[in-house]
């Protein structure tokens, strides 16, 4: 029940009406027995400063941040976590007595998802990441910080690929999307292959798919960050080749779980959040 004591969080983005964040947050608050609630705020591009002032002015406990505001919000924080600082992006604002701290939970959510579904540990692993946008950057940094031996980034725009690979320090490599032999070499040694492009997402044209170069083996793990559809054509092909597969819903649930912990200081009820996500009709 919402009353005059309810603590408010939410998600800001544009577009935002498709967001599952309020549902995931509410499942967590209900399971924890907290008088908290979560709303979605449609905030047009360029309006992040006003929205962040709203967090301060109204005393919200925090906000999730999604496209297109992650970089703008990073520049508006009083302090940043080390990961948010490295990425120059924030997906979660935490309001501690008026001090706004920017966090980035996508990378931790990705690793937690792989660990939960496949027991995957990045330590010492060779990994290949397709894409170099915001999600790919979070994944590359998280894999490197978890001890991956090599993180190869394959991207259409090579400058962006090199920037993303640099986040992995000495473990990072960048390969051009049209370098079939470079991709083949990286694929040979990869234990984990990640699609961090929108190719395969509902409504996206898959004609120029970068994944056509990737025929996986049964000893490899394929992770797609896309969660609509739950299983992309690429994941289906990987599974048909015998590879283990993980869809993007786990990352969505676990990055939200990290945010719940940051806001409430309590361990997130991950299973309740999973149940809420799985109950959604896609
Ligand atoms: P983004 O910042 O727009 O980056 C997109 C990346 O994909 C860029 O590197 C882009 O290459 C590449 N790309 C786009 N279309 C391509 C095509 N047709 N062929 C080859 N490469 C292409 O997007 P993002 O925020 O990183 O999101 C990427 C995906 O991750 C989306 O599907 C998003 O829904 C998903 N995601 C999932 C979660 C989750 O919790 N599961 C969280 C965040 C994002 P260029 O650099 O050459 O343009």
Boltz pocket constraint, residues with backbone or C-beta under 6 A from the ligand:
constraints:
  - pocket:
      binder: B
      contacts: [[A, 106], [A, 130], [A, 131], [A, 132], [A, 133], [A, 134], [A, 135], [A, 136], [A, 155], [A, 156], [A, 157], [A, 160], [A, 195], [A, 196], [A, 197], [A, 198], [A, 199], [A, 201], [A, 205], [A, 208], [A, 209], [A, 210], [A, 224], [A, 225], [A, 226], [A, 227], [A, 248], [A, 249], [A, 251], [A, 252], [A, 253], [A, 255]]
      max_distance: 6.0
